């Protein structure tokens, strides 16, 4: 491609590409990323909506924290089963709250280790909101899922 065809004005994400110059030679061109400029915001917006949807399902007890974190951390079922030391069939059962609630602490610890999170994170979600003041308020929000609460951190 020619230099003029590939140049993108986008300072936050710069790339060095080797392109055909106007004098028919090849050389480096510092340019912005077309994908980042045109699609990155949309990608993050979709991920945020997906995470909110999963959070709502978790609050209602429709899914377990194991499923929630597996999706958020982009694990495959086989990979997570291997890391947590369970069979894939058993892992799928742990996606439901009725089966997750019967787990022993040792198995919960294995899941927490696989996700690289503290055990408490499987029972609580911390949400934060930034503000200009220096005061912090932590609210605990009960959910329809009796095994899961949301802690909301707000600056007041």
Secondary structure as UniProt FT lines:
FT   HELIX           3..6
FT   TURN            11..12
FT   STRAND          14..20
FT   TURN            22..23
FT   STRAND          26..32
FT   HELIX           34..60
FT   HELIX           65..72
FT   TURN            73..74
FT   HELIX           77..84
FT   HELIX           88..93
FT   TURN            94..95
FT   HELIX           97..100
FT   TURN            101..102
FT   HELIX           105..115
FT   HELIX           119..122
FT   STRAND          124..129
FT   STRAND          136..142
FT   TURN            146..147
FT   STRAND          149..155
//
